Amino acid sequence: MLIGEVARRSGVSARMLRHYESLGLVRPSGRTGSGYREYSAADVQRIFQIECLRSLGLSLREIGRTLEDPRSTPAALVDDLIQRTHERIAAETELLTRLHRINAVDPADWEDVLQVVALLRALGSKSPDVRQRAALASADEVPVPVEALVEAALSETDTNVAGALRWALARSGGPDPAPLLARALDSPDAAVRARAVQTLAEIPGAAATALMRDALAHSDPVVRRHAALALSTHGVTEAVPALIDMIIEGANDIDAADALSVLASDTTAADRIASTLADHLVHHTADAPARARLTQALAGVPGPTASDTLATLTHDPDPAVSHTATYVLRLRDPH
């Protein structure tokens, strides 16, 4: 079969076939009496093999090595191509994300672009100090897309850097980060969920507060606890049941008791909180350490309901409870 016929049947131009020959990828098996290249069926099959491998992303040099290596197997080749393709997609995705983020700040000139690129790189630095400086700079010096700050906050493991990132997000003048953080509350990674609710707790605005109210019913107890503590600072009494659960469970119970005392600064709320604590102490079954913690929590709740409950508890059969109640009553009424 002459080169023109091969080109017509294979779809590979005569010029490319000559290029393949110059690289040693395929050599015509013979020549006609007039000196024209003549391709055998095996030659044509090799051309189709070359085109097939090109379609998978291999360079001509890689194709040559693959076809000449007797140890090369299709399975190994495909596995390698899959890995390389994943790496290429990841790199392209990262580039696309960076471009979108630069575009989001609407840079006025190339100096703005360079500053944003430098800050994005700094946020991804291996050095905590560099990341912290970048977070602090993002609030005033260089505008950084909210998405980049949220991503950094959700992945940050250094306490100081995480605090700086939350501070920067709270001060950012861009889009509200609350929706992005809300999605992270459903992450399969528990650490990401915890960082999301901690960051959300510092975001001002009704949207963040509403999301934390929803988080009180979250399946993750860590999310519930952080939401309850944050809501207590805003005077949201819906957090009371979660705070009392924390005291019973002994999870951040001191913080929870402090939060209850803050909420109890309102007289109506104080009576409800004291009644709920009393209900758990008198009518619900709880282990001895939990009952002692609940009694201690009553110390921070003002009003007659709390005092009456403490008076009843001075006769409790558990010495830890009775002694605590007696001591607290003396502090409340030294006379």
C-alpha positions in Angstrom: 0.0 0.0 0.0 1.5 3.3 -1.1 1.8 6.4 1.2 -1.2 8.2 -0.4 -3.5 5.2 0.1 -2.3 4.8 3.8 -2.9 8.5 4.4 -6.4 8.3 2.9 -7.4 5.2 5.0 -5.7 6.2 8.3 -6.5 9.9 8.2 -2.8 10.6 8.9 -1.3 13.0 6.4 1.6 11.9 4.2 3.7 14.7 5.8 3.0 13.2 9.2 3.8 9.7 8.0 7.2 10.9 6.8 7.7 12.6 10.2 6.9 9.3 11.9 9.5 7.6 9.7 12.1 10.2 10.5 11.6 9.5 14.2 11.8 5.8 13.7 8.2 5.2 14.9 7.1 3.4 11.7 9.2 2.3 8.7 7.7 1.2 5.5 8.4 -2.5 5.0 9.4 -2.1 1.4 9.8 0.1 -1.7 8.3 -0.2 -5.1 10.4 -0.6 -8.2 10.1 3.2 -8.6 11.3 3.8 -5.1 8.0 4.7 -3.5 7.3 3.7 0.1 5.2 0.6 0.4 3.4 -0.1 3.7 2.4 -3.6 4.8 -0.7 -4.4 6.9 1.6 -4.6 10.0 2.9 -1.1 9.2 -0.6 0.3 8.9 -1.6 -1.4 12.2 1.4 0.3 13.9 0.3 3.7 12.5 -3.1 3.1 14.2 -1.4 2.2 17.4 0.6 5.4 17.3 -2.6 7.5 16.7 -4.4 5.7 19.5 -1.6 6.5 21.9 -1.5 10.1 20.8 -5.2 10.4 21.5 -4.4 9.3 25.1 -2.0 12.3 25.5 1.4 10.7 25.0 4.1 12.6 23.2 5.7 11.0 20.1 8.9 10.4 22.1 6.9 8.6 24.8 5.0 6.6 22.1 8.4 5.4 20.7 9.6 4.3 24.1 6.3 2.5 24.8 6.2 0.6 21.5 9.8 -0.5 21.8 9.8 -1.5 25.4 8.8 -5.2 25.6 8.0 -4.8 29.4 5.4 -2.1 28.7 1.9 -3.4 29.3 -1.4 -1.7 28.5 -2.6 -1.8 32.1 0.6 -0.1 33.4 0.4 2.5 30.7 -3.2 3.3 31.4 -2.6 3.5 35.1 0.3 6.0 34.5 -1.9 8.1 32.2 -4.7 8.2 34.7 -2.3 9.5 37.4 -0.8 12.1 35.1 -4.2 13.2 34.0 -5.4 13.6 37.6 -2.3 15.7 38.3 -2.9 17.9 35.2 -6.5 18.4 36.1 -5.6 19.4 39.6 -3.0 21.9 38.4 -5.4 23.4 35.9 -8.2 23.5 38.5 -5.9 25.3 40.9 -4.9 27.8 38.2 -8.6 28.4 37.3 -9.5 29.0 40.9 -6.6 31.5 41.3 -7.7 33.3 38.2 -11.3 33.5 39.4 -10.1 34.9 42.7 -7.9 37.5 41.1 -10.8 38.5 38.9 -13.2 38.7 41.9 -11.2 41.6 43.4 -11.5 43.6 40.1 -7.8 44.6 40.0 -7.2 48.1 38.6 -3.7 47.4 37.3 -1.0 44.9 37.1 0.3 46.0 40.5 -3.0 44.9 42.1 -2.7 41.6 40.3 0.8 41.0 41.6 -0.2 41.9 45.1 -3.1 39.5 45.1 -1.0 36.7 43.7 1.7 37.3 46.3 -0.9 37.2 49.1 -2.6 34.1 47.8 0.8 32.4 47.7 1.5 33.6 51.3 -1.8 32.1 52.5 -0.6 28.8 51.2 2.9 29.1 52.7 4.3 26.3 54.9 5.4 29.0 57.4 2.7 29.9 60.1 4.3 33.3 60.5 4.0 34.0 56.7 0.4 32.8 56.7 -0.5 35.0 59.8 1.0 38.1 58.2 -0.9 37.4 55.0 -4.2 37.1 56.9 -3.6 40.3 58.8 -2.6 42.1 55.6 -5.7 40.9 53.8 -8.0 43.0 56.0 -6.4 46.3 55.2 -3.7 46.4 52.6 -4.7 44.0 49.8 -8.2 42.9 48.9 -8.4 39.1 49.0 -11.4 37.1 47.7 -13.6 35.8 50.6 -13.4 32.3 49.1 -9.6 32.3 49.6 -9.9 33.4 53.2 -12.6 30.8 53.9 -10.6 28.0 52.3 -7.6 29.0 54.4 -9.6 29.2 57.6 -11.1 25.8 57.1 -7.7 24.2 56.5 -5.7 26.1 59.1 -4.3 24.0 62.0 -2.2 26.7 63.8 -4.2 28.5 66.5 -2.7 31.9 66.0 -3.1 31.8 62.2 -6.7 30.6 62.5 -7.5 33.5 64.8 -6.0 35.9 62.3 -8.0 34.4 59.5 -11.3 34.6 61.4 -10.5 38.2 62.3 -9.8 39.0 58.6 -13.1 37.3 57.5 -15.1 39.3 60.1 -13.6 42.5 58.7 -13.8 41.6 55.0 -15.9 44.0 53.0 -16.6 41.5 50.2 -19.4 38.9 49.9 -20.9 37.4 53.0 -18.7 34.4 54.0 -21.6 32.8 55.9 -23.0 30.7 53.0 -19.6 29.2 52.3 -19.1 28.4 56.0 -22.6 26.9 56.1 -21.6 24.4 53.4 -18.5 23.4 55.4 -20.7 22.5 58.4 -21.7 19.4 56.4 -18.2 18.4 55.6 -17.3 14.7 56.2 -14.2 16.0 58.1 -15.0 16.7 61.7 -12.0 19.1 62.0 -13.4 21.2 59.1 -16.8 21.3 60.7 -15.3 22.6 63.9 -13.3 25.3 62.2 -16.4 26.3 60.2 -18.6 26.9 63.2 -15.8 28.6 65.1 -15.3 31.0 62.1 -19.0 31.5 61.7 -19.3 32.5 65.3 -17.1 35.6 64.6 -19.0 36.7 61.5 -21.3 39.6 62.2 -24.8 39.8 60.7 -28.2 38.2 60.8 -27.2 35.4 58.3 -24.4 34.1 60.5 -26.7 34.2 63.6 -29.5 32.3 61.8 -27.0 29.6 60.7 -25.8 29.2 64.2 -29.4 28.8 65.4 -29.8 26.0 62.9 -26.5 24.5 64.1 -28.0 24.0 67.6 -29.7 20.9 66.0 -26.6 19.7 64.2 -25.7 16.0 64.4 -22.1 16.9 65.4 -22.0 17.8 69.2 -18.9 19.9 68.7 -20.8 22.1 66.2 -23.7 22.3 68.6 -21.5 23.4 71.5 -19.6 26.1 69.6 -22.9 27.4 68.2 -24.5 27.5 71.7 -21.5 29.4 73.2 -21.5 31.9 70.4 -25.2 32.5 70.5 -25.1 33.1 74.3 -22.9 36.2 73.7 -25.8 37.6 71.5 -28.4 36.9 74.2 -30.0 34.1 72.2 -31.8 32.0 74.9 -32.4 29.2 72.4 -28.9 28.1 73.3 -29.9 27.2 76.9 -30.7 23.5 76.3 -27.5 22.9 74.5 -25.5 24.7 77.2 -27.2 22.6 79.9 -26.3 19.5 77.9 -22.7 20.6 77.9 -22.8 20.9 81.7 -24.3 17.5 82.1 -21.8 15.9 79.7 -18.8 17.7 81.2 -17.9 19.2 77.8 -16.7 22.8 78.1 -19.0 22.9 81.2 -17.3 25.9 82.8 -17.7 27.9 79.6 -21.3 26.7 79.4 -22.0 27.8 83.0 -20.5 31.2 82.3 -22.7 31.5 79.2 -25.8 30.6 81.2 -24.9 33.4 83.7 -24.6 35.9 80.8 -28.1 34.9 79.5 -29.5 35.0 83.1 -28.8 38.8 83.3 -32.4 39.0 81.9 -34.8 38.4 84.8 -37.3 36.3 82.7 -34.5 34.3 81.2 -33.0 33.7 84.7 -36.2 32.1 86.0 -36.4 29.8 82.9 -32.8 28.8 83.2 -33.1 28.1 87.0 -36.3 26.1 86.4 -34.6 24.0 83.7 -31.5 23.4 85.9 -33.8 22.4 88.8 -35.8 20.1 86.6 -32.6 18.2 85.7 -31.5 18.1 89.3 -34.7 17.0 90.9 -36.6 15.0 88.4 -34.1 13.7 85.9 -31.6 11.0 86.4 -28.0 12.2 86.2 -24.7 10.9 87.6 -23.2 12.5 90.7 -20.5 14.6 88.9 -23.2 15.9 86.5 -25.5 16.9 89.4 -22.6 18.7 91.1 -21.8 20.6 87.9 -25.5 21.6 87.5 -25.5 22.8 91.1 -22.4 24.9 90.5 -24.1 26.4 87.4 -27.0 27.6 89.6 -24.5 29.9 91.4 -24.3 32.2 88.4 -28.1 32.4 88.0 -29.8 35.2 90.0 -33.4 35.4 91.2 -35.7 33.6 93.6 -36.1 30.4 91.6 -32.4 29.7 91.7 -32.3 30.5 95.4 -35.3 28.2 96.2 -33.7 25.4 94.2 -30.4 25.8 96.1 -32.2 25.8 99.4 -33.8 22.5 98.5 -30.5 21.1 97.4 -28.9 21.8 100.8 -30.7 18.7 102.0 -29.6 16.6 99.0 -28.3 13.1 99.9 -25.2 13.7 97.7 -22.7 15.6 99.9 -21.1 17.3 96.9 -24.4 18.7 95.9 -25.6 19.7 99.4 -22.3 21.3 100.4 -22.1 23.2 97.1 -25.7 24.5 97.5 -25.0 25.5 101.1 -21.8 27.4 100.1 -23.5 29.2 97.2 -26.5 30.2 99.4 -24.1 31.8 101.9 -22.4 33.8 99.2 -25.8 35.0 97.9 -27.0 36.0 101.3 -24.1 36.4 103.7 -26.5 37.4 106.5 
